Amino acid sequence: MSNIVSQYTELDATFADGAMRLLRSPFAQTTIALLREVFADGSTHLESEVLYARMDAMLDELDFADCKIWRHTDGTKLSAREVVGETWVKEYKLLERRILPTGESEHSLRPEALVVLSCADAIGNKAITLSSPRVEMIVEALTRLSTAVNPDPQAQRQDLVQKVEEAQRALDDFDKKGGKLPKDLDPVAMYNNALDLMSSVPADMSRIEEMMYEERNNLIDSFHADDRPGGELVAEYLHRSDELFSGTDSGQVYNGAIRMLSNRRLNAQISSRVRMICRSEALESLDQRDRMALERSWKHMVNGMQGVLKLRRSCSETVANAITQYDHEVYREYTALLKELYRTVLGWSLTHTPTVHSPMADALDEAKVATLMHKLSTRPAKQPPPALFEANADDLPRIDVERLKFFGGARTREVLDAIEAVLPAGGAMRLSEAFGKIDDSLRREVELAGLMRFALMAGAPLEDAQRAEYVCLNMDGTKRVWLAPDMVVRRAVVQASKEEFDV
């Protein structure tokens, strides 16, 4: 029997993918045309407002030309914001939205969109990539692979010696001909070969980012589920956060490429060569736009690798923040147990005479209950601490609630959810006012300090912010007034999961 049934079953995931579903949809041609035009410069990221403005204009052009576009049930066309949010982000997962440190948002192409564009280009492309440069590269790759897997050291050395001899012969031939390369070299074929090799890099970059987000969340979840001793636990997970990328199979595969492209000296050398290639007379037969495609592809490849390195650091920082937040949760549990113990001892003391031995008399020194009660009930009055900043600013900094949620852990998310619940219909309020409206159990000093720290990490200019009073509740239930920078917190236009945010 054949394996046709298993082959059919294995294709379920492929045909359920957003890229395949889009290619089979009635709006595939419209979507691909819009994506090509909106991201015509080869970039993969675009500010959201710019994206909406460009798409609205293009949808009007398509509507005027009687092309197929998205419409409501009453026949009116969908706006760019509706198409992007409902169709491209939610239904087909072609784009993802991220909050920038400035508080604005951007949309970037996901692997599904890059695959769709690549498929359309491959189907419509009549150029032949099978050329002598491609065959030479295949032969060179197979030769290097055979050298690497050959168990005979002498054979490996012979391969290296042969490579040196071939390079020396090429150099001697170059000198004999007066500094000229062989005439049989085809610059156009070599150019197309290099461009084709870089065509799959953007999709790989996007997949790496998704893998990093997933690994980060899995690492945090496994840390919270681990019940080993605290010191050993924190040390191991901090180390794993530093090696976040190397901890996955896919990450190890791409580590070599990341190390190469993060080399500034190599980048500078290759960038200089790419600029020279795009402006050389040997490629005058190519269109100007096609000639500059190689330079754009190289820049996007380098920027993508730098983005992966930045994401790698930010994911490690997020894991470290989650571990710190987890420590706060443990401290809260200890505090709750101590308060319960205090109430138990106090209740016992109120029902017994001073001469009765304490239930813990064997483990503790003797003390008068009245003296203990007096010390616990008479606490000295506290004055608010001095202001953190003495600057005056006319405008308060603004920051999205979702941006703050990205940095904190589960407890911070609970506090910010409560703040978000008290925001008015307009979706914005001063933090000092919103903080005072949430439940007393959430208005702890540690939460206020955490919000200030996360706002600084998100880039909020707190140094220039006005001071405001924040009424906090201490662990023993007493109120304490703190003076700290004020800011305006606002609800994001589109809610998104924390995996969609970059640092």
N, C-alpha and C positions, 0 to 999 in steps of 0.2 A: 504493500500500500504506500501511496505517496504521503508527503507531509503537507498537503494542500490545506487541510483544516487548521493545522497549527500555524501555517503561514497566514491564513486569513485571520485567525485570532490575534496573532502578534501585531497585525495592522490596526487593531482597534484603537490603540493609543495614538498612532500616527494620524488616523482620520479624525480623532477627537481633538487634535491639536488646533490651536487658533489659526495657525498658518494654513493648514489644509482646509479648515472650515471656511476661511475667507476665500480661498481660491475656488471653492465650490459654490460660493454665494452669488446672488444676482448683482451685487454691487462691487465685485472684485475689480473690474476694470476702472471704475470711478475711484476706488480707494487707492489703487496702485498709482494712478495718474496724480492724485493729490499728494501722496507721500513723496513721489518723485519731485514734484514742483516745490513743495514746502521745504524739503531737505535737499534741494538741488545742489547746494555747495558741498555735499558729502558729509556734512556734520550729522551727529546723532542726537544732539540736545538743542532745545529751543525754548525761550521764555514763553510761558503759557499765553500771555496777552498778545505777543507777536504772532504766535501760532493761530490764535482765534481770528486775528485781523486778516492774516493772509488767506486763511481758509474761507472766511466769509466772502471776500472778494472773488475767490476762485469759484465758489459755489454759485455766485451770481452769474459769472461767465458761463458756467456749465448749464445753468437754468436758461439763460438767454439763447444758448445754442441747442436747446432741446435734448441735452444729454441726460442720462439716467442719474438722478440724485435722490437722496433720502427725503421723504415727505411725510407730513402728518396725515391723519385720516381725512381731514378736511381739504387736503390738496396743497396746503402751504408747505414750503420747504423747511427742513430742520436747520437750525443755526449751527455754526461751527462748534460752539460749546456743547450743544446736544449731541452732535455726531461724535466728537472726541470722547465725551464722558460716558455716553450710553453705549455706543457701538465699538469704538476703537479701544477704550480702556476696559470696560466691563465685559462686553460680549466676546470680542476676539483677542483681547489682551495684546494689542499691537503696541500700545504706548503705556508708559507709567508716569505718574505725576510725583514730583519731589519738591519739598520746601527748601528754598535756599537760605543761607544764613542771613540774608537781607530781609527775610520775611516774604519775599515774592516766591513764585512757583515756576517750575519748568517741566516740560514734557520731553521724554527721551524715548527713542526707539528700542523696543524689546527684541529678543531673538526672533520671535514670530514675524515681526515686520521686516527684519533684515533678511530672513529666509524667503519671504514672499517677494521682496524686491530682487533678491538674487535669482530666484526661479524665473521671474519674468524676464530679467536681463539674459539669463542663460538660454531661454526658449527663443527669444527674439534676436539673439546675437548670432550673426552669420560668420563672424570671424573665426578662423581656425587657430586653436592654441597649440596644436601639435606641430612643433617646429624643431629645428636643430637645437636651439637653446634649451627647449623643454627636454629633448632626448638626452642632451649632454648633462643636464641637471639630474635626470633619473639615473644615468650611468654613474655619476659622481656619488649620489646618495647610496646606491647599491654597493659601490666600492667601499665607501666609508663604513657601511653597515657590516659588510663581510669582514673588514679589518677589525671592527669592534667585537665581533662574536667569535672570531677565529681563536681556538685555544692554543695555537702554536705561536709562541713569542717570536720565533725566527721568521715565520710567515708574516706576522704583523710588522716586523721591522722591515722586511723586504718591500711590503706595500708602501711604507713611508719613504723608503729610499727611492722607489720608483716614482713617487709623487714629486720628490725633490728633483729628480733627473728630468721629468717632464717640464717642470717649471723652469729649470735651467736652460733646456733646449728652446723653450718659448722666448726666454730673455735673450739668448744668443741670436735667434732669428730676428728678433725686434731690432737688435743693434746692427745686424748685417744689412737690414733694409733701410737703414738711416732713420730709425725711430718711427717706423710705421707698423701698424698692426696688419694681420692678414686681411686681404680684400673679401674673403668669403664670409666675414661677420655680417650679420643682418641686424642693424640697430632697432628697426621697427619690431621685428619678431622678439628680440630680447626685451624691448620695452613692454610689449603686450604680455609677455611671459611674467615679468615682474609685477605688472598691474594685476594680473589674474591671481598670482600667489597671495597678494594682499587683500583680495576681495572677501575672503572668509574671516578675516581678522575681526571686523566689528561685531559679527555675531558671536564669535568666541569671547570677546571682551564682555559683552552683555551677559553671556552665560556664566562667566566667572563672577560677575557682580552678584547675580542671583544665587550662585552657590555660596558666596561669602555671607550673604544675608541669612540664608538657611542654616549654614553651619553656626553662625553667631547665635541664632535663636535656639538651636539644638543644644549648644554648649551651655547657655544660660539655664535652659530647662533641666538639663542633666545635673547642673550644680545645685539647683533648688531641691532636686529629688535625692541627692546624695546625703547619707546620714553618717558619714565618717567624722572623726574629731575635727574641730574647726581649724586649728593651725595647719594640720596636714592637708585639709581640704582646700583652703584658700591658696596655699603655696602651689599646689598642683594646678589649680584652675587658672591662676595668674600666669603660670608657665604655658599652659595650653592656649591662653588668649594671645600671648606673644607669638606663639607658633601656629596661629589660627589657620593660615593658608597652607602650611606644610602638613597640617593634620588631616588633610583629605587626599584621596587618590588623585583626583583631578588637579588639585592644587599642586601636588608634587610634580605632575607632568608639565605644568606651565611655569614652574619655578625657574627653570633655565632661561626661558624666554623673558621672564620678568627681570632677571638679573642682567641679561644682555641689554634690554631696552632701557633699564634704569641707569646705565652707564652714560654719564653726560659726555664724556670724551668721544665715545662711539657714536652717540646721537649727533654730536656736532659734525663729525667726519661724514657720516652718511647723509645728513641734511645738506651739507655743502655739495656732495656728489649729486644728490637728487636735483638740486637747483641747477647745477651745470647740465645735467641730462635734459631737463625740461626746456632749456634754452639753447641746446646744441643745434648746429646746422644739419646734422645727420637726420633729425626728426622733422625737418621742414615739411615733409609730405603729410604729416598729421595735422588735423585741425587744432587751433590754438586751445580750445577747451579740452580736447583729448590730451594734448601735451601736458597741461597742468594737472591732469587727473592723478598722475603719479605723485606729485608733490603733496596734493591734498590727502591722498591715501596714507602717505608716510606720516604726515603731521597728525592725522587722526589716530593712527596706530600708536604713535609715541604718546599722544595725549591720553589715549585709552589705557595704556600701561601705567602712566602716572596716576590716572584715576583709580586704577586697581590698587596701587600702592597706598594711595590716600585712603581708600575704603578699607584696606587691610588694617591701617593704623586706627581708623575710627571704630572699626568693629572691635578691636582689642580694647579701646577705651570704653566702649559700651559694656563689654563683659566686665571690666574692672569696676565700672560704676554700679553694675548690677550686683557684684559681689559686696561692694560697700553698702548698698541698699539692703542686701540680705543681712549684713551685720547689724544694721539698725533694727531690723525685724527681730533678730535674736535678742538684742538689748531690750526691746519693748516687752518681749515675753518674760525676760528676767525681772523687769520692773513690775509687771503685773503680778508675778509670783511673790515678790517682796511686799507689794502693797496688800496682797491677800494675807500674807503672813502677819503683817502689821495689824490688820483688822482682826485676825484671829487672836493674837496676843492681847490686843486692846479689849476685845470682848470678854476674854477670859479674866482679865484683871478687874473689869467692872463688876463681875459676879462673884469675886472672892475677896476675902479680907486681906489687908497688907501682910499679915503674918503667915499666910499660906505659901508654901513653897511653889515656885514656878514649875511648870511641866518640863522646862529645860534647865532646871537648877543644877543638874549634874554636869552640864556642858558649859554653863555661863556663870560668871560671877554674880553675886547678889547685888540687887539694886532696889531702891525704893520706887514703887510704881508711881507715886505722886510726883516724884522728881522727873521721871521719864515722861509722864504725861505733860508736865509743865514745859519741858524742853521741846517736845514735839508740837505743842499747840501755840507757843509764843515764838514766832519767827520774826526777825528784824525786817523793817520796811526796806524795800529795794527801790532805788532810783533808776530810771531808764539809762542805759549806757549811752555814751556820747555818739553823735552821728557818725555814720561810716564815711560820708562825703559831705563836704561843706559847699559844694557848687550849687549854683542856681541855673535852671534851664527853663526856657519858655515852653518847650514841647517835651513831653514824656516819650521815652522810647516805646516802640510797639513790638509785640512778639506774639506769634500764634501759640495757642495752647498745645496743638499737635507737635510743634517744634520742641516745647519743653518736655512733652511726654517721651520724645525720642531718647532723651538723655537719662531719665530716671528709670526706676524699677517699678514693681507692682504697687508699692506704697505711694510713690509719687504719682502714678497714674490714678490711684484712688483719690488723692487730694485734687489733682487737676480735673478729674471728672466732676467732683463736687463744685469746683470753681466754674467749670463750664456750664453746670446746671443752673447757676445763679446769674449767668450773663443775660442781659436784656435781649429784646428782639433784634436790636441792631448788631448784637454779637461782640460788643467791646465794652470794657469796664476797667477802671483803675484796680490794680492788684490789691492795694491796701483796702479798698472798699470790698472787693470780692472775698478777700481772705477773712474779713470780719464776719461774713455772712454764712460761711460754711460751718459744719458741725464742730462742736467743741473738741471732740476726740481727734480731729484732724489738724487743729491749730496748735501744733507743737513747735517748739523752737527749732528742732532739728529739721522740720519740714520747711520752715521759712528760710533757714540757712541753705537747704538743698535747692529751693527755688531760685535763690540769688546766685548760687554757684552755676546752676544749669543755664540761667539767663546769660551769665558771662560767657559760658562755653558756646552758647548759640550766637554770640557776637553782639548782644545788646549793649549799647553805650551807657552803662550804669554810672560811669564816672561823672557824667553831666546831668544825671537825673536828680529831680527834687527829692527831698526827704519826706517821709511820711511815717505815721505811727502804726505799728502792727501789734495788735493785742494777741498775745500767745498765752497758752496754758502750760504751766510747768508740769513735770511728771507727777508732782504731788497735788495737782489740781488748782494751784494758785495762778492768778493772772500776772503776766509780766508784759510791760510795754517796751517795744524795741523801736528804735529809729533806723530805718533802712531805705534804700532807694525805691522810688515808686516807678511803676511802668504800666502801660495799658496792655492787657491781655485780650485777645480777640479769637473768635472762633474761625477756623479755616473755612474757605469757601466750599471745598470738597473734602469730606472726611476720607482718610486713608489709613491702612494698617501701617504699623511701624516698620515693616519691611520695605516700604516705599520711600523712606527718607534717607538722604545722604547727609554726611557731615561736611 
